[in-house]
């Protein structure tokens, strides 16, 4: 059973354990790969799946072993509609060619969006050329640079957008933010008070600006930093996010190594979360040198700066109720 979070009217997230099937509007994060540069027995390399009640499945990075983790998490390869890649290091892209081939073998027939920087787009094109470019479905490649945005989904005013910002890594790399903007909902209780009952003309109430019969829903934001050292660009990307998935490769003991290789410590991730006024911080991309208690130390150090912090693991599931 996933960890369930309810958002209060103030935008904070508090755990609430109840059957997920009863939730009408939900977003689920599955951390498929939470390790650093090398896959280990318990932590595969970077990959994160996000599903929502609207039917979207978004994959953030595709490290080695992603296919295996997707099967374990019971996430269908053929229904993933968008893949966003942060940068071209192997632990974030090595699983992509095999994943595309498996989509073909599973008779996928719907288009796939892939968002990535220039060098990763070239890597994908080269891989498709080797495979003969006969996958049986269309791939829409979006080569990104600087800041940008793409609308992934829009149905009757419920929209899902993805934004990207350059991060601060050793090569061109990007931080992503997914933002759900939902149209107002009808306040059934208020309608009953006014003696109004649902009917074919209910849509007219959505056009009124000041209407007690409408429940307005704040946007919901999930941000993913990819690999990066702390910097102002990251704070801009994750600003006021409900959830931040932040790399925390090192503990305080290896601060100088984190700076040398353009990575973050758990404490550095927590300071970014605090500056951005986020609600929940999820630590990931843990170096293989940390096992057991040593990995918990990263979480402990982060919590000294930002209390609402979780150290995640492979195949953890988090469900957020809107």
C-alpha positions as CSV (number, residue, x, y, z in Angstrom):
1,X,0.0,0.0,0.0
2,X,1.4,3.4,-0.9
3,X,2.0,6.2,1.6
4,X,-1.0,8.5,1.2
5,X,-0.7,12.3,1.6
6,X,-3.7,14.7,1.9
7,X,-3.2,18.3,1.1
8,X,-4.8,20.8,3.5
9,X,-6.3,24.1,2.4
10,X,-2.9,25.6,3.2
11,X,-1.2,23.5,0.7
12,X,0.7,21.3,3.2
13,X,0.9,17.6,2.9
14,X,0.1,15.3,5.8
15,X,0.2,11.4,5.7
16,X,-3.2,9.8,5.8
17,X,-3.5,6.0,5.4
18,X,-6.6,4.9,3.6
19,X,-7.5,2.9,0.6
20,X,-6.2,4.7,-2.5
21,X,-9.1,3.4,-4.6
22,X,-11.5,5.8,-2.8
23,X,-9.6,8.9,-3.9
24,X,-11.2,10.8,-6.8
25,X,-8.2,13.0,-7.7
26,X,-4.7,11.6,-6.9
27,X,-1.1,11.7,-8.2
28,X,1.2,8.7,-7.5
29,X,4.9,8.8,-7.5
30,X,6.9,5.5,-7.8
31,X,10.7,5.8,-7.3
32,X,11.9,3.1,-9.7
33,X,15.7,3.8,-9.3
34,X,17.1,5.8,-6.4
35,X,20.9,5.0,-6.6
36,X,23.8,7.0,-7.8
37,X,26.1,6.4,-10.7
38,X,26.3,2.6,-10.3
39,X,23.3,0.2,-10.0
40,X,23.4,-1.8,-6.8
41,X,21.5,-4.8,-5.4
42,X,19.0,-2.5,-3.6
43,X,19.2,0.7,-5.6
44,X,19.0,0.8,-9.4
45,X,20.0,4.0,-11.3
46,X,17.7,7.0,-11.7
47,X,14.1,6.7,-12.9
48,X,10.8,7.9,-11.5
49,X,7.3,7.2,-12.7
50,X,4.4,9.6,-12.0
51,X,0.8,8.6,-12.7
52,X,-2.4,10.6,-12.2
53,X,-6.2,10.0,-12.1
54,X,-6.4,11.5,-15.6
55,X,-4.5,8.6,-17.1
56,X,-1.2,10.3,-17.6
57,X,2.0,8.3,-17.0
58,X,5.2,10.4,-17.0
59,X,8.7,8.9,-16.7
60,X,11.5,11.1,-15.4
61,X,14.9,9.7,-16.5
62,X,15.5,6.1,-17.7
63,X,18.5,4.6,-16.0
64,X,19.6,1.0,-16.3
65,X,17.0,-1.4,-14.9
66,X,14.0,0.8,-15.5
67,X,12.1,-1.8,-17.5
68,X,12.5,-4.4,-14.7
69,X,11.3,-1.9,-12.1
70,X,8.3,-0.9,-14.2
71,X,7.2,-4.5,-14.3
72,X,7.6,-4.9,-10.6
73,X,5.6,-1.7,-10.0
74,X,2.9,-2.9,-12.4
75,X,3.2,0.2,-14.7
76,X,2.3,-0.7,-18.3
77,X,5.0,0.3,-20.8
78,X,2.4,0.9,-23.5
79,X,0.6,3.6,-21.6
80,X,3.6,5.9,-20.7
81,X,2.9,9.1,-22.6
82,X,5.8,11.3,-21.8
83,X,9.5,10.7,-20.9
84,X,11.6,13.6,-19.7
85,X,15.4,13.2,-19.5
86,X,17.5,15.5,-17.3
87,X,20.9,15.0,-18.9
88,X,23.1,12.6,-20.9
89,X,25.0,10.7,-18.2
90,X,24.6,6.9,-18.6
91,X,22.9,6.4,-15.2
92,X,20.0,8.5,-16.5
93,X,19.6,7.3,-20.1
94,X,21.1,3.8,-20.5
95,X,17.7,2.1,-20.1
96,X,16.0,4.2,-22.8
97,X,16.9,2.2,-26.0
98,X,15.7,-1.1,-24.4
99,X,12.6,0.5,-23.1
100,X,11.6,1.8,-26.6
101,X,12.2,-1.7,-28.1
102,X,10.1,-3.3,-25.4
103,X,7.3,-0.8,-26.1
104,X,7.4,-2.0,-29.7
105,X,7.4,-5.7,-28.7
106,X,4.3,-4.9,-26.5
107,X,2.5,-3.5,-29.6
108,X,2.4,0.0,-28.4
109,X,0.4,2.2,-30.8
110,X,0.0,5.6,-29.2
111,X,2.5,8.5,-29.6
112,X,5.3,9.1,-27.1
113,X,6.7,12.5,-26.1
114,X,10.4,12.6,-25.2
115,X,11.8,15.8,-23.7
116,X,15.6,16.1,-23.5
117,X,18.6,18.3,-24.1
118,X,20.4,18.3,-27.5
119,X,23.0,15.5,-26.8
120,X,20.3,13.1,-25.5
121,X,18.1,13.8,-28.5
122,X,21.1,12.8,-30.7
123,X,21.6,9.7,-28.6
124,X,18.0,8.7,-29.2
125,X,18.1,9.4,-32.9
126,X,21.2,7.2,-33.2
127,X,19.6,4.4,-31.2
128,X,16.5,4.6,-33.4
129,X,18.6,4.4,-36.5
130,X,20.3,1.3,-35.3
131,X,17.0,-0.3,-34.6
132,X,15.8,0.6,-38.1
133,X,13.3,3.2,-36.8
134,X,10.4,0.8,-37.2
135,X,8.8,0.9,-33.8
136,X,5.2,1.0,-34.9
137,X,4.4,4.2,-33.0
138,X,5.3,7.9,-33.3
139,X,7.9,9.6,-31.1
140,X,7.7,13.3,-30.7
141,X,11.1,14.6,-29.8
142,X,11.4,18.0,-28.0
143,X,14.9,19.3,-27.8
144,X,15.1,21.8,-24.9
145,X,17.4,24.7,-24.0
146,X,17.2,27.4,-21.5
147,X,13.8,27.7,-19.7
148,X,10.7,26.3,-21.3
149,X,7.2,24.6,-21.0
150,X,5.1,22.0,-22.8
151,X,1.5,21.2,-22.2
152,X,1.2,17.5,-21.8
153,X,-2.6,17.2,-21.2
154,X,-5.7,19.3,-21.4
155,X,-9.2,18.0,-20.9
156,X,-12.1,20.4,-20.2
157,X,-9.7,22.8,-18.5
158,X,-7.8,20.3,-16.4
159,X,-4.2,20.8,-17.6
160,X,-0.9,19.2,-17.0
161,X,2.2,21.3,-17.9
162,X,5.9,20.4,-17.7
163,X,8.4,23.2,-17.1
164,X,12.2,23.0,-17.3
165,X,15.1,25.1,-16.0
166,X,18.8,24.6,-16.5
167,X,20.4,23.0,-13.5
168,X,24.0,23.2,-12.2
169,X,25.7,19.9,-13.1
170,X,29.0,19.0,-14.9
171,X,27.2,18.9,-18.3
172,X,24.1,20.4,-19.8
173,X,21.3,19.3,-17.5
174,X,17.7,20.3,-16.5
175,X,15.4,20.4,-13.6
176,X,11.7,19.6,-14.3
177,X,8.5,20.7,-12.7
178,X,5.1,19.0,-13.4
179,X,2.1,21.3,-12.6
180,X,-1.5,20.2,-12.5
181,X,-3.9,23.1,-13.0
182,X,-7.5,22.1,-12.4
183,X,-10.7,23.8,-13.4
184,X,-13.1,24.7,-10.5
185,X,-15.4,22.1,-9.2
186,X,-19.1,22.5,-8.3
187,X,-19.9,22.9,-4.6
188,X,-22.9,20.5,-4.4
189,X,-23.7,21.4,-0.8
190,X,-23.9,25.1,-1.7
191,X,-26.1,24.3,-4.6
192,X,-28.5,22.4,-2.4
193,X,-28.7,25.4,0.0
194,X,-29.7,27.6,-2.8
195,X,-32.3,25.1,-4.1
196,X,-30.3,24.4,-7.3
197,X,-29.9,20.9,-8.6
198,X,-27.5,19.5,-11.2
199,X,-28.8,19.7,-14.7
200,X,-27.7,20.3,-18.3
201,X,-27.1,24.0,-17.7
202,X,-24.7,23.5,-14.8
203,X,-21.8,24.6,-17.0
204,X,-22.9,28.2,-16.8
205,X,-21.8,28.4,-13.2
206,X,-18.2,27.9,-14.2
207,X,-18.3,31.2,-16.1
208,X,-19.0,33.3,-12.9
209,X,-16.0,34.9,-11.3
210,X,-17.3,35.3,-7.7
211,X,-19.4,32.2,-7.1
212,X,-19.8,30.4,-3.8
213,X,-21.0,27.3,-5.8
214,X,-17.4,26.8,-7.2
215,X,-14.6,25.2,-5.3
216,X,-11.3,26.5,-6.7
217,X,-8.3,24.1,-6.5
218,X,-4.7,25.3,-6.1
219,X,-2.2,24.0,-8.6
220,X,-0.2,21.0,-7.5
221,X,3.5,20.8,-8.4
222,X,6.1,18.0,-8.4
223,X,9.7,19.0,-9.1
224,X,12.6,16.7,-10.0
225,X,16.1,18.2,-9.9
226,X,18.1,15.5,-11.6
227,X,21.8,15.7,-10.8
228,X,22.9,19.2,-9.6
229,X,24.7,21.1,-7.0
230,X,22.6,23.7,-5.0
231,X,22.1,26.9,-7.0
232,X,19.6,29.7,-7.7
233,X,18.3,27.9,-10.8
234,X,17.2,25.0,-8.8
235,X,15.4,27.2,-6.2
236,X,13.6,28.8,-9.2
237,X,12.6,25.5,-10.6
238,X,11.3,24.0,-7.4
239,X,9.7,27.2,-6.0
240,X,6.7,26.5,-3.8
241,X,6.5,22.9,-5.1
242,X,4.3,20.5,-3.1
243,X,6.9,17.8,-3.7
244,X,10.6,18.0,-4.6
245,X,12.5,14.9,-5.7
246,X,16.0,16.1,-5.0
247,X,19.3,14.3,-5.6
248,X,21.4,13.9,-2.4
249,X,24.3,11.8,-3.5
250,X,26.5,12.6,-0.5
251,X,26.5,13.1,3.3
252,X,28.1,16.1,5.0
253,X,31.3,14.1,5.3
254,X,31.8,14.3,1.5
255,X,30.8,17.9,1.0
256,X,34.0,18.7,-1.0
257,X,33.4,15.7,-3.3
258,X,29.8,16.9,-3.8
259,X,31.1,20.3,-4.9
260,X,33.8,18.9,-7.1
261,X,31.4,16.7,-9.1
262,X,28.4,19.1,-9.1
263,X,26.2,17.1,-6.8
264,X,24.2,17.8,-3.6
265,X,24.4,16.6,-0.1
266,X,21.2,15.9,1.8
267,X,21.7,19.1,3.7
268,X,22.2,21.0,0.5
269,X,18.9,19.6,-0.9
270,X,17.1,20.6,2.4
271,X,18.4,24.2,2.2
272,X,17.0,24.4,-1.4
273,X,13.7,23.1,-0.2
274,X,13.6,25.6,2.6
275,X,14.5,28.5,0.3
276,X,11.8,27.4,-2.2
277,X,9.1,27.2,0.5
278,X,8.3,23.6,-0.6
279,X,6.0,21.2,1.3
280,X,7.8,17.9,1.1
281,X,11.3,16.9,0.2
282,X,12.2,13.4,-1.1
283,X,15.9,12.5,-1.1
284,X,17.2,10.2,-3.8
285,X,20.3,9.4,-6.1
286,X,22.2,8.0,-3.1
287,X,25.8,7.0,-3.7
288,X,26.5,3.2,-3.5
289,X,28.9,3.9,-0.7
290,X,26.0,4.5,1.7
291,X,24.2,1.4,3.1
292,X,21.8,1.1,6.0
293,X,22.6,3.5,8.8
294,X,25.0,5.6,6.6
295,X,22.1,6.4,4.2
296,X,19.8,7.3,7.1
297,X,22.5,9.8,8.2
298,X,21.8,11.7,5.0
299,X,18.2,12.0,5.9
300,X,19.0,13.0,9.5
301,X,21.3,15.8,8.3
302,X,18.7,17.0,5.9
303,X,16.0,17.1,8.6
304,X,18.1,19.4,10.6
305,X,17.4,22.0,7.9
306,X,14.0,20.9,6.6
307,X,11.9,18.7,8.8
308,X,9.4,17.4,6.2
309,X,12.0,15.2,4.5
310,X,11.9,11.5,3.4
311,X,14.8,9.3,2.3
312,X,13.3,7.2,-0.4
313,X,14.2,3.7,-1.8
314,X,13.5,1.7,-5.0
315,X,9.8,0.8,-5.6
316,X,8.5,3.2,-2.9
317,X,5.1,4.6,-3.7
318,X,3.7,8.0,-2.6
319,X,0.1,9.0,-3.4
320,X,-1.0,12.6,-3.1
321,X,-4.6,13.5,-2.8
322,X,-5.8,16.8,-4.3
